[in-house]
């Protein structure tokens, strides 16, 4: 995806986009228009910093990818900056409709969550949602490419673990560690990625 440089969207890595890319309408504009004059720039930046810290770094990167896709879509459709935040229901539905059939269901929902997080971090009202958006999201999930879902793997059973054990040497530290990891994951019903590096 290509997006031309803009003062509102300077070049940065995906995980910084939620913070660095600014909507035309932001908390600072809303505060000044609302007549609150006792807050200074540092106060507003602190609010943004705290809001940003509600998201893990990996989540920010995923959301940043969605924000890029959203702005590429808006640029391709000649959607004005002022219409991107706060985003209208019809623009968001159109964005989701464009992704339907191309992206997985989780990607679609993550991209929407990224746009919402961008609104929240910058203090822009999030006014979309409800049955219309739910219907479009459900449709996009139903249209997700078959290649985006993984086939279910065969379950690990006690018999499988016993067969693995027979192949290991109880005098080899690596074999002992691997078996301990396998049995811990099995009996704790944990994901293997939670126990391995």
Order of alpha helices (4+ residues) and beta strands (2+ residues): alpha-alpha-alpha-alpha-alpha-alpha-alpha-alpha-alpha
